Amino acid sequence: MLCYGLQEAGYYDTNLKPVLAELIGKVDTVKYLNELNYVAYEELCSVDSSCKKIAKIKIGYGDGFPKCNKGTYCLINKKEYKISQVTMDNTFVEIDDLVNVGDKVELYHRPNELKDKTGCSALELFISLSPLRVKRILKD
């Protein structure tokens, strides 16, 4: 965990900086649910009944973003939205009218809560990200 700059229970170092600052995607497509018969491979009953729109993000379990992220939340325009489905190449997010194509999506925006939400530690999730399919951007 320390190699990734993540704090563990019982250990805290104020000088420790996280290696993975963000996992970023972009909204690729936005659809109204009343125009769809299904989302990914599942019928619409898997989506919250109050949701009117769904966004597609181009990252999935083929990239190392596993299905256990279903039901967790991502951040778009400083607001949390529920991840409805994760497929091999795409993730579907329940959104509202504030989200548009091209908007930045922050996945894993709360790394310390990943274990509780997914059943996997942040370390397990971070090391599964494919170096072939997920572009790394190094910053100072």
ROSE-4610 file (N, C-alpha, C; in Angstrom, 1 decimal, always signed):
// ROSE-4610
residu = [M/M/M/L/L/L/C/C/C/Y/Y/Y/G/G/G/L/L/L/Q/Q/Q/E/E/E/A/A/A/G/G/G/Y/Y/Y/Y/Y/Y/D/D/D/T/T/T/N/N/N/L/L/L/K/K/K/P/P/P/V/V/V/L/L/L/A/A/A/E/E/E/L/L/L/I/I/I/G/G/G/K/K/K/V/V/V/D/D/D/T/T/T/V/V/V/K/K/K/Y/Y/Y/L/L/L/N/N/N/E/E/E/L/L/L/N/N/N/Y/Y/Y/V/V/V/A/A/A/Y/Y/Y/E/E/E/E/E/E/L/L/L/C/C/C/S/S/S/V/V/V/D/D/D/S/S/S/S/S/S/C/C/C/K/K/K/K/K/K/I/I/I/A/A/A/K/K/K/I/I/I/K/K/K/I/I/I/G/G/G/Y/Y/Y/G/G/G/D/D/D/G/G/G/F/F/F/P/P/P/K/K/K/C/C/C/N/N/N/K/K/K/G/G/G/T/T/T/Y/Y/Y/C/C/C/L/L/L/I/I/I/N/N/N/K/K/K/K/K/K/E/E/E/Y/Y/Y/K/K/K/I/I/I/S/S/S/Q/Q/Q/V/V/V/T/T/T/M/M/M/D/D/D/N/N/N/T/T/T/F/F/F/V/V/V/E/E/E/I/I/I/D/D/D/D/D/D/L/L/L/V/V/V/N/N/N/V/V/V/G/G/G/D/D/D/K/K/K/V/V/V/E/E/E/L/L/L/Y/Y/Y/H/H/H/R/R/R/P/P/P/N/N/N/E/E/E/L/L/L/K/K/K/D/D/D/K/K/K/T/T/T/G/G/G/C/C/C/S/S/S/A/A/A/L/L/L/E/E/E/L/L/L/F/F/F/I/I/I/S/S/S/L/L/L/S/S/S/P/P/P/L/L/L/R/R/R/V/V/V/K/K/K/R/R/R/I/I/I/L/L/L/K/K/K/D/D/D]
num = [1/1/1/2/2/2/3/3/3/4/4/4/5/5/5/6/6/6/7/7/7/8/8/8/9/9/9/10/10/10/11/11/11/12/12/12/13/13/13/14/14/14/15/15/15/16/16/16/17/17/17/18/18/18/19/19/19/20/20/20/21/21/21/22/22/22/23/23/23/24/24/24/25/25/25/26/26/26/27/27/27/28/28/28/29/29/29/30/30/30/31/31/31/32/32/32/33/33/33/34/34/34/35/35/35/36/36/36/37/37/37/38/38/38/39/39/39/40/40/40/41/41/41/42/42/42/43/43/43/44/44/44/45/45/45/46/46/46/47/47/47/48/48/48/49/49/49/50/50/50/51/51/51/52/52/52/53/53/53/54/54/54/55/55/55/56/56/56/57/57/57/58/58/58/59/59/59/60/60/60/61/61/61/62/62/62/63/63/63/64/64/64/65/65/65/66/66/66/67/67/67/68/68/68/69/69/69/70/70/70/71/71/71/72/72/72/73/73/73/74/74/74/75/75/75/76/76/76/77/77/77/78/78/78/79/79/79/80/80/80/81/81/81/82/82/82/83/83/83/84/84/84/85/85/85/86/86/86/87/87/87/88/88/88/89/89/89/90/90/90/91/91/91/92/92/92/93/93/93/94/94/94/95/95/95/96/96/96/97/97/97/98/98/98/99/99/99/100/100/100/101/101/101/102/102/102/103/103/103/104/104/104/105/105/105/106/106/106/107/107/107/108/108/108/109/109/109/110/110/110/111/111/111/112/112/112/113/113/113/114/114/114/115/115/115/116/116/116/117/117/117/118/118/118/119/119/119/120/120/120/121/121/121/122/122/122/123/123/123/124/124/124/125/125/125/126/126/126/127/127/127/128/128/128/129/129/129/130/130/130/131/131/131/132/132/132/133/133/133/134/134/134/135/135/135/136/136/136/137/137/137/138/138/138/139/139/139/140/140/140]
x = [+0.8/+0.0/+0.9/+1.9/+2.8/+3.5/+3.7/+4.3/+3.4/+2.1/+1.2/+0.8/+1.5/+1.2/-0.1/-0.6/-1.9/-1.7/-2.5/-2.4/-3.1/-2.6/-3.3/-3.7/-4.6/-5.0/-3.8/-3.6/-2.5/-1.2/-1.2/+0.0/-0.4/+0.3/+0.0/+1.3/+1.6/+2.8/+2.4/+2.5/+2.1/+2.9/+4.1/+5.0/+4.7/+3.8/+3.5/+2.6/+3.0/+2.2/+1.7/+0.4/-0.1/+0.5/+0.8/+1.3/+0.2/-0.9/-2.1/-2.9/-2.8/-3.6/-5.0/-5.3/-6.6/-6.7/-7.9/-8.2/-9.3/-9.0/-9.9/-10.4/-11.7/-12.4/-13.1/-13.8/-14.6/-15.9/-17.0/-18.3/-18.2/-18.5/-18.4/-19.8/-20.9/-22.2/-23.2/-24.3/-25.4/-26.7/-27.5/-28.7/-29.8/-31.0/-32.2/-32.7/-33.0/-33.4/-34.7/-35.6/-36.8/-36.6/-35.4/-35.0/-34.4/-34.1/-33.3/-34.2/-33.9/-34.5/-33.6/-32.4/-31.4/-30.2/-29.5/-28.2/-27.2/-26.2/-25.2/-25.9/-25.7/-26.3/-27.6/-28.0/-29.1/-30.3/-31.5/-32.7/-32.7/-33.5/-33.5/-33.9/-34.4/-34.8/-33.6/-32.4/-31.1/-30.8/-31.4/-31.1/-32.2/-31.7/-32.6/-33.8/-35.0/-36.2/-36.3/-35.6/-35.6/-34.7/-33.8/-32.8/-33.4/-33.1/-33.7/-32.6/-31.3/-30.3/-29.1/-28.4/-27.3/-26.1/-24.9/-23.7/-22.8/-22.1/-21.2/-19.8/-18.9/-17.5/-16.7/-15.7/-14.9/-13.8/-14.2/-13.3/-14.1/-13.5/-14.3/-13.3/-13.8/-13.0/-11.9/-11.9/-10.8/-9.7/-9.9/-8.9/-8.4/-9.0/-8.7/-9.6/-10.7/-11.7/-12.8/-12.7/-13.5/-15.0/-15.8/-17.2/-17.6/-16.7/-17.0/-17.3/-17.0/-17.2/-18.7/-19.5/-20.9/-21.5/-22.3/-22.9/-22.1/-20.8/-20.0/-20.3/-19.5/-19.8/-18.6/-18.8/-17.7/-18.1/-17.1/-17.3/-17.3/-18.4/-18.5/-19.0/-18.2/-18.5/-18.8/-17.9/-17.9/-19.1/-19.9/-21.0/-20.9/-21.3/-21.2/-22.4/-22.1/-23.1/-22.8/-23.9/-23.8/-23.4/-22.4/-22.0/-23.0/-23.7/-24.8/-24.3/-23.4/-22.9/-21.4/-20.7/-19.3/-19.3/-18.9/-18.7/-17.2/-16.9/-15.5/-14.8/-15.6/-14.9/-15.6/-16.7/-17.5/-18.0/-18.2/-18.9/-20.1/-21.2/-22.4/-22.8/-23.1/-23.3/-24.6/-25.4/-26.7/-26.5/-27.0/-26.7/-27.9/-27.7/-28.8/-28.5/-29.2/-29.0/-27.7/-27.0/-25.8/-24.6/-24.7/-23.6/-23.8/-22.7/-22.6/-21.5/-21.6/-20.5/-19.3/-18.2/-16.9/-16.5/-17.5/-17.2/-16.2/-15.3/-14.3/-15.0/-14.6/-15.1/-14.0/-14.1/-13.1/-13.6/-12.9/-13.1/-12.1/-12.5/-11.7/-11.3/-12.3/-12.0/-11.9/-12.3/-12.1/-11.4/-10.1/-9.4/-9.5/-9.6/-9.6/-10.9/-12.0/-13.3/-13.5/-12.5/-12.7/-13.0/-12.3/-12.4/-13.9/-14.4/-15.8/-16.8/-16.6/-17.5/-17.4/-16.2/-16.0/-15.7/-15.2/-14.7/-13.2/-12.6/-11.2/-10.5/-9.2/-8.4/-8.0/-7.6/-7.2/-6.0/-5.1/-3.9/-4.3/-5.3/-5.8/-6.3/-7.1/-7.7/-6.7/-5.8/-4.8/-3.9/-3.4/-2.4/-3.1/-4.4/-5.1/-5.3/-5.1/-5.2/-4.2/-4.7/-3.8/-2.9/-1.6/-0.6/-0.7/-1.3/-1.5/-2.7/-3.8/-5.0/-5.3/-4.7/-4.9/-3.7/-3.8/-2.7/-2.2/-0.9/-0.4/+0.1/-0.2/+0.3/+1.1/+2.4/+3.3/+3.3/+3.1/+3.1/+4.2/+4.7/+5.7/+5.0]
y = [-1.2/+0.0/+1.3/+1.2/+2.4/+2.7/+1.7/+1.9/+2.8/+2.7/+3.5/+4.8/+5.0/+6.2/+6.3/+5.1/+5.0/+4.8/+5.4/+5.2/+4.0/+3.3/+2.1/+2.4/+1.7/+1.9/+1.7/+2.6/+2.4/+3.1/+3.6/+4.2/+5.5/+6.6/+7.8/+8.6/+9.1/+9.9/+11.1/+12.3/+13.5/+13.7/+13.1/+13.4/+12.4/+11.4/+10.4/+11.0/+10.9/+11.4/+10.2/+10.2/+9.1/+9.0/+7.8/+7.6/+7.8/+7.2/+7.3/+8.5/+9.6/+10.8/+10.7/+10.2/+10.1/+9.0/+8.4/+7.6/+8.4/+8.8/+9.8/+9.1/+9.4/+9.0/+10.2/+10.0/+11.1/+10.5/+11.3/+10.9/+10.8/+9.6/+9.3/+9.5/+9.0/+9.1/+9.3/+10.1/+10.3/+9.9/+9.1/+8.6/+8.7/+9.0/+9.0/+7.6/+7.2/+5.8/+5.4/+6.3/+6.0/+5.6/+5.9/+5.5/+4.1/+3.5/+2.2/+1.1/-0.1/-1.3/-2.0/-1.7/-2.3/-1.3/-1.6/-0.9/-2.0/-1.9/-2.9/-4.2/-5.2/-6.5/-6.8/-5.8/-6.0/-5.1/-5.6/-4.8/-3.6/-2.6/-1.3/-1.4/-2.6/-2.7/-2.6/-2.8/-2.7/-1.2/-0.3/+1.1/+1.7/+2.6/+3.3/+3.9/+3.7/+4.2/+5.7/+6.4/+7.9/+8.5/+7.6/+8.0/+8.2/+9.2/+9.5/+9.4/+9.5/+9.5/+8.6/+8.0/+7.2/+7.7/+7.6/+8.0/+6.8/+6.8/+5.7/+6.3/+5.6/+5.9/+4.8/+5.1/+4.1/+3.5/+2.8/+2.0/+0.9/-0.3/-1.5/-2.5/-3.7/-4.7/-5.2/-5.0/-5.3/-4.3/-3.2/-2.2/-2.4/-3.2/-3.4/-2.7/-2.2/-1.6/-2.6/-3.4/-4.6/-4.3/-5.4/-5.3/-5.0/-5.3/-5.0/-3.5/-2.6/-1.2/-0.8/-1.8/-1.6/-1.2/-0.2/+0.3/+1.3/+1.5/+2.6/+3.9/+4.9/+6.3/+6.9/+7.6/+8.4/+9.9/+10.7/+12.2/+12.8/+13.5/+14.3/+15.7/+16.7/+18.1/+18.3/+17.7/+17.8/+17.3/+16.4/+15.7/+14.2/+13.5/+12.0/+11.4/+10.4/+9.7/+8.2/+7.4/+6.0/+5.2/+4.3/+3.4/+2.3/+2.2/+1.2/-0.1/-0.1/-1.3/-1.2/-2.3/-2.3/-3.5/-3.2/-4.3/-4.3/-5.1/-5.3/-4.0/-3.2/-1.9/-0.6/-0.7/+0.5/+0.4/+1.6/+1.7/+2.6/+2.3/+3.1/+3.7/+5.0/+5.8/+6.5/+6.4/+7.0/+8.5/+9.4/+10.8/+11.7/+13.0/+13.9/+14.9/+16.0/+17.0/+17.8/+17.7/+18.5/+17.9/+16.6/+15.9/+15.9/+16.2/+16.3/+15.4/+15.1/+14.4/+15.2/+14.5/+15.2/+15.6/+15.5/+15.9/+14.9/+15.4/+14.5/+13.7/+12.4/+11.5/+11.1/+11.3/+10.8/+9.5/+8.4/+7.1/+6.9/+6.2/+6.0/+7.3/+8.2/+9.5/+9.5/+8.4/+8.2/+6.9/+6.8/+5.5/+4.8/+5.6/+5.0/+4.3/+4.5/+3.8/+2.6/+2.3/+1.3/-0.1/-0.4/-1.8/-2.0/-0.9/-1.0/-1.1/-0.4/-0.3/-1.5/-2.0/-3.0/-4.4/-4.5/-5.7/-6.0/-5.1/-5.2/-4.0/-4.2/-3.1/-2.2/-1.0/-0.1/-0.7/-1.3/-1.9/-3.0/-3.8/-4.8/-4.1/-3.1/-2.4/-1.6/-1.0/-0.2/-1.0/-2.2/-3.0/-3.7/-3.8/-4.5/-3.6/-2.3/-1.4/-1.7/-2.0/-2.5/-1.4/-1.6/-0.6/-0.5/-1.5/-1.5/-0.7/-0.6/+0.0/+1.3/+1.5/+2.7/+3.6/+4.7/+5.7/+6.3/+6.3/+6.9/+8.3/+9.2/+10.6/+11.0/+11.2/+11.5/+13.0/+13.4/+14.8/+15.0/+16.2/+16.5/+16.6]
z = [+0.0/+0.0/+0.0/+0.8/+0.8/-0.5/-1.3/-2.6/-3.5/-3.3/-4.0/-3.3/-2.1/-1.4/-0.6/-0.3/+0.4/+1.9/+2.7/+4.1/+4.5/+5.5/+6.1/+7.5/+8.0/+9.4/+10.3/+11.3/+12.2/+11.7/+10.5/+10.0/+9.2/+9.6/+8.9/+8.7/+7.6/+7.3/+6.5/+7.0/+6.3/+5.0/+4.9/+3.8/+2.6/+2.8/+1.8/+0.8/-0.5/-1.6/-2.4/-2.8/-3.6/-5.0/-5.4/-6.8/-7.8/-7.5/-8.4/-7.9/-8.6/-8.2/-8.6/-9.8/-10.4/-11.4/-11.5/-12.6/-13.4/-14.5/-15.3/-16.5/-16.7/-18.0/-18.5/-19.6/-20.2/-20.6/-20.5/-20.9/-22.4/-22.9/-24.3/-25.0/-24.3/-24.8/-23.7/-24.0/-23.1/-23.7/-23.1/-23.6/-22.6/-23.1/-22.2/-22.1/-20.9/-20.6/-21.3/-21.6/-22.3/-23.7/-24.2/-25.6/-25.7/-24.5/-24.5/-24.0/-24.4/-23.9/-22.8/-22.8/-21.8/-21.7/-20.6/-20.4/-20.3/-21.1/-21.2/-21.6/-20.7/-20.9/-20.1/-19.3/-18.4/-18.8/-18.4/-18.6/-17.8/-18.1/-17.4/-15.9/-15.5/-14.1/-13.2/-13.7/-13.0/-12.6/-13.3/-13.1/-12.1/-11.3/-10.3/-11.1/-10.5/-11.2/-11.3/-10.5/-10.6/-11.6/-12.2/-13.2/-14.5/-15.2/-16.6/-17.7/-17.3/-18.3/-17.9/-18.8/-18.6/-19.4/-18.8/-19.6/-19.7/-20.9/-21.2/-21.1/-20.3/-20.1/-20.7/-21.5/-22.2/-21.3/-20.3/-19.5/-18.9/-18.8/-18.3/-17.8/-17.5/-16.9/-17.7/-19.1/-19.9/-19.7/-19.1/-18.8/-17.4/-16.6/-15.2/-14.3/-14.8/-13.9/-13.7/-12.6/-12.5/-12.2/-12.4/-12.2/-10.7/-9.8/-8.4/-8.2/-9.2/-9.1/-9.3/-9.8/-9.9/-8.6/-8.6/-7.3/-6.6/-7.0/-6.4/-7.0/-6.7/-7.2/-7.9/-8.9/-9.6/-9.4/-9.8/-9.6/-11.0/-11.3/-12.6/-12.2/-12.7/-12.4/-10.9/-10.0/-8.6/-7.9/-8.6/-8.1/-8.2/-7.2/-7.3/-8.0/-8.9/-9.7/-9.5/-9.5/-9.3/-10.6/-10.4/-11.5/-11.6/-12.7/-12.9/-13.4/-14.3/-15.0/-15.4/-15.4/-15.9/-16.8/-18.1/-19.1/-19.5/-20.5/-20.8/-21.2/-22.0/-22.5/-22.0/-21.3/-21.0/-19.5/-19.0/-17.7/-17.9/-17.3/-17.5/-16.1/-16.2/-15.0/-15.0/-13.9/-13.8/-13.6/-14.5/-14.5/-14.5/-14.4/-14.6/-15.7/-15.8/-16.9/-16.8/-15.7/-15.5/-16.2/-16.7/-17.3/-18.8/-19.5/-21.0/-21.5/-22.8/-23.5/-23.4/-23.1/-23.0/-21.5/-20.6/-19.2/-18.6/-17.8/-17.1/-16.0/-15.9/-14.9/-14.0/-12.7/-11.8/-11.1/-11.5/-10.9/-9.8/-8.8/-7.6/-6.9/-6.8/-6.2/-4.7/-4.1/-2.7/-2.4/-2.6/-2.6/-1.2/-0.1/+1.2/+1.5/+0.7/+0.9/+0.0/-0.9/-1.9/-1.3/-0.2/+0.4/+0.9/+1.5/+2.0/+0.9/-0.2/-1.3/-2.3/-2.5/-3.6/-3.0/-1.8/-1.2/-1.6/-2.4/-2.8/-2.2/-1.9/-1.4/-2.6/-2.3/-3.3/-4.1/-3.4/-4.0/-5.0/-4.7/-5.7/-6.9/-6.7/-7.8/-8.7/-8.0/-8.8/-9.6/-9.1/-9.8/-11.0/-10.9/-12.0/-13.2/-13.1/-14.3/-15.3/-16.5/-17.6/-18.1/-18.1/-18.6/-20.2/-20.8/-22.3/-22.7/-21.8/-22.2/-21.5/-20.3/-19.5/-19.6/-20.2/-20.4/-19.1/-18.9/-17.7/-18.0/-17.2/-17.4/-16.2/-16.4/-15.2/-15.0/-13.7/-13.3/-12.3/-12.2/-11.1/-9.8]
